Amino acid sequence: MSELMRRPAGMPVSRQVHRELRQVAGALHIEQARTRAISAVAEHALAEVAFLKNTQMELEKACPDAAEALALIANTAAGAIAKQVHRFGNDLA
């Protein structure tokens, strides 16, 4: 009976099962942290792109002749942000 451990509310389990449950819980904790990190980076990127587009619209109102150049700059920057978020997600996966 020395190999069995008693849990607070339930049946006794072996040390091996207890150890494996700890490993699964640890892996789950790491996966949750990874998911939260990717989600936070994606949210921040979306906020940055929204700010970039608002700035683009304000500048287009101030200088309508530069609308095409501003759109090119904003779209290039948004694409670069999207690539960085994708790379971050792949690095964590």
ChimeraX commands (.cxc) that place a marker at each C-alpha (Angstrom):
marker #1 position 0.00,0.00,0.00 radius 0.5
marker #1 position 3.02,2.30,0.21 radius 0.5
marker #1 position 2.98,2.72,-3.57 radius 0.5
marker #1 position -0.55,4.17,-3.54 radius 0.5
marker #1 position -1.22,7.82,-2.81 radius 0.5
marker #1 position -4.49,9.11,-1.46 radius 0.5
marker #1 position -6.11,12.06,-3.20 radius 0.5
marker #1 position -8.19,14.50,-1.15 radius 0.5
marker #1 position -11.52,13.43,-2.64 radius 0.5
marker #1 position -11.47,10.12,-4.40 radius 0.5
marker #1 position -9.88,6.78,-4.79 radius 0.5
marker #1 position -6.19,6.13,-4.21 radius 0.5
marker #1 position -3.99,6.26,-7.32 radius 0.5
marker #1 position -0.51,4.96,-7.98 radius 0.5
marker #1 position 2.50,7.25,-7.97 radius 0.5
marker #1 position 2.95,6.64,-11.69 radius 0.5
marker #1 position -0.58,7.81,-12.47 radius 0.5
marker #1 position -0.09,10.83,-10.22 radius 0.5
marker #1 position 3.21,11.67,-11.98 radius 0.5
marker #1 position 1.61,11.29,-15.42 radius 0.5
marker #1 position -1.29,13.54,-14.40 radius 0.5
marker #1 position 1.21,16.20,-13.30 radius 0.5
marker #1 position 2.97,15.94,-16.67 radius 0.5
marker #1 position -0.30,16.30,-18.56 radius 0.5
marker #1 position -1.30,19.27,-16.41 radius 0.5
marker #1 position 2.10,20.88,-17.06 radius 0.5
marker #1 position 1.80,20.37,-20.81 radius 0.5
marker #1 position -1.72,21.82,-20.73 radius 0.5
marker #1 position -0.48,24.85,-18.79 radius 0.5
marker #1 position 2.25,25.46,-21.39 radius 0.5
marker #1 position -0.24,25.14,-24.24 radius 0.5
marker #1 position -2.62,27.60,-22.58 radius 0.5
marker #1 position 0.20,30.11,-22.11 radius 0.5
marker #1 position 1.19,29.69,-25.76 radius 0.5
marker #1 position -2.39,30.28,-26.90 radius 0.5
marker #1 position -2.74,33.37,-24.70 radius 0.5
marker #1 position 0.54,34.79,-26.05 radius 0.5
marker #1 position -0.51,34.32,-29.67 radius 0.5
marker #1 position -3.92,35.83,-28.94 radius 0.5
marker #1 position -2.40,38.86,-27.22 radius 0.5
marker #1 position 0.02,39.48,-30.08 radius 0.5
marker #1 position -2.79,39.15,-32.64 radius 0.5
marker #1 position -5.00,41.60,-30.72 radius 0.5
marker #1 position -2.17,44.10,-30.46 radius 0.5
marker #1 position -1.45,43.74,-34.18 radius 0.5
marker #1 position -5.10,44.36,-35.03 radius 0.5
marker #1 position -5.06,47.52,-32.92 radius 0.5
marker #1 position -1.89,48.69,-34.68 radius 0.5
marker #1 position -3.39,48.09,-38.13 radius 0.5
marker #1 position -6.58,49.93,-37.12 radius 0.5
marker #1 position -4.48,52.88,-35.91 radius 0.5
marker #1 position -2.49,52.78,-39.15 radius 0.5
marker #1 position -5.67,52.85,-41.26 radius 0.5
marker #1 position -7.11,55.74,-39.22 radius 0.5
marker #1 position -3.90,57.68,-39.70 radius 0.5
marker #1 position -4.03,56.91,-43.42 radius 0.5
marker #1 position -7.59,58.29,-43.66 radius 0.5
marker #1 position -6.65,61.46,-41.78 radius 0.5
marker #1 position -3.66,62.06,-44.02 radius 0.5
marker #1 position -5.73,61.40,-47.16 radius 0.5
marker #1 position -8.20,64.07,-46.01 radius 0.5
marker #1 position -5.34,66.50,-45.49 radius 0.5
marker #1 position -3.67,65.69,-48.82 radius 0.5
marker #1 position -5.97,63.95,-51.32 radius 0.5
marker #1 position -3.27,63.90,-54.00 radius 0.5
marker #1 position -1.19,61.50,-51.88 radius 0.5
marker #1 position -3.99,58.96,-51.39 radius 0.5
marker #1 position -2.45,56.30,-53.62 radius 0.5
marker #1 position 0.98,56.57,-51.99 radius 0.5
marker #1 position -0.54,56.54,-48.50 radius 0.5
marker #1 position -2.58,53.44,-49.33 radius 0.5
marker #1 position 0.55,51.69,-50.60 radius 0.5
marker #1 position 2.46,52.56,-47.43 radius 0.5
marker #1 position -0.39,51.52,-45.12 radius 0.5
marker #1 position -1.02,48.25,-46.95 radius 0.5
marker #1 position 2.68,47.38,-47.00 radius 0.5
marker #1 position 2.96,48.07,-43.27 radius 0.5
marker #1 position -0.20,46.04,-42.53 radius 0.5
marker #1 position 1.20,43.13,-44.56 radius 0.5
marker #1 position 4.48,43.29,-42.65 radius 0.5
marker #1 position 2.62,43.26,-39.34 radius 0.5
marker #1 position 0.58,40.25,-40.47 radius 0.5
marker #1 position 3.76,38.40,-41.47 radius 0.5
marker #1 position 5.35,39.10,-38.09 radius 0.5
marker #1 position 2.28,37.81,-36.23 radius 0.5
marker #1 position 2.25,34.70,-38.41 radius 0.5
marker #1 position 5.97,34.13,-37.78 radius 0.5
marker #1 position 5.44,34.58,-34.02 radius 0.5
marker #1 position 2.65,32.01,-34.05 radius 0.5
marker #1 position 4.76,29.54,-36.01 radius 0.5
marker #1 position 7.74,30.02,-33.67 radius 0.5
marker #1 position 5.60,29.19,-30.65 radius 0.5
marker #1 position 3.92,26.21,-32.28 radius 0.5
marker link #1:1,2 radius 0.2
marker link #1:2,3 radius 0.2
marker link #1:3,4 radius 0.2
marker link #1:4,5 radius 0.2
marker link #1:5,6 radius 0.2
marker link #1:6,7 radius 0.2
marker link #1:7,8 radius 0.2
marker link #1:8,9 radius 0.2
marker link #1:9,10 radius 0.2
marker link #1:10,11 radius 0.2
marker link #1:11,12 radius 0.2
marker link #1:12,13 radius 0.2
marker link #1:13,14 radius 0.2
marker link #1:14,15 radius 0.2
marker link #1:15,16 radius 0.2
marker link #1:16,17 radius 0.2
marker link #1:17,18 radius 0.2
marker link #1:18,19 radius 0.2
marker link #1:19,20 radius 0.2
marker link #1:20,21 radius 0.2
marker link #1:21,22 radius 0.2
marker link #1:22,23 radius 0.2
marker link #1:23,24 radius 0.2
marker link #1:24,25 radius 0.2
marker link #1:25,26 radius 0.2
marker link #1:26,27 radius 0.2
marker link #1:27,28 radius 0.2
marker link #1:28,29 radius 0.2
marker link #1:29,30 radius 0.2
marker link #1:30,31 radius 0.2
marker link #1:31,32 radius 0.2
marker link #1:32,33 radius 0.2
marker link #1:33,34 radius 0.2
marker link #1:34,35 radius 0.2
marker link #1:35,36 radius 0.2
marker link #1:36,37 radius 0.2
marker link #1:37,38 radius 0.2
marker link #1:38,39 radius 0.2
marker link #1:39,40 radius 0.2
marker link #1:40,41 radius 0.2
marker link #1:41,42 radius 0.2
marker link #1:42,43 radius 0.2
marker link #1:43,44 radius 0.2
marker link #1:44,45 radius 0.2
marker link #1:45,46 radius 0.2
marker link #1:46,47 radius 0.2
marker link #1:47,48 radius 0.2
marker link #1:48,49 radius 0.2
marker link #1:49,50 radius 0.2
marker link #1:50,51 radius 0.2
marker link #1:51,52 radius 0.2
marker link #1:52,53 radius 0.2
marker link #1:53,54 radius 0.2
marker link #1:54,55 radius 0.2
marker link #1:55,56 radius 0.2
marker link #1:56,57 radius 0.2
marker link #1:57,58 radius 0.2
marker link #1:58,59 radius 0.2
marker link #1:59,60 radius 0.2
marker link #1:60,61 radius 0.2
marker link #1:61,62 radius 0.2
marker link #1:62,63 radius 0.2
marker link #1:63,64 radius 0.2
marker link #1:64,65 radius 0.2
marker link #1:65,66 radius 0.2
marker link #1:66,67 radius 0.2
marker link #1:67,68 radius 0.2
marker link #1:68,69 radius 0.2
marker link #1:69,70 radius 0.2
marker link #1:70,71 radius 0.2
marker link #1:71,72 radius 0.2
marker link #1:72,73 radius 0.2
marker link #1:73,74 radius 0.2
marker link #1:74,75 radius 0.2
marker link #1:75,76 radius 0.2
marker link #1:76,77 radius 0.2
marker link #1:77,78 radius 0.2
marker link #1:78,79 radius 0.2
marker link #1:79,80 radius 0.2
marker link #1:80,81 radius 0.2
marker link #1:81,82 radius 0.2
marker link #1:82,83 radius 0.2
marker link #1:83,84 radius 0.2
marker link #1:84,85 radius 0.2
marker link #1:85,86 radius 0.2
marker link #1:86,87 radius 0.2
marker link #1:87,88 radius 0.2
marker link #1:88,89 radius 0.2
marker link #1:89,90 radius 0.2
marker link #1:90,91 radius 0.2
marker link #1:91,92 radius 0.2
marker link #1:92,93 radius 0.2
view
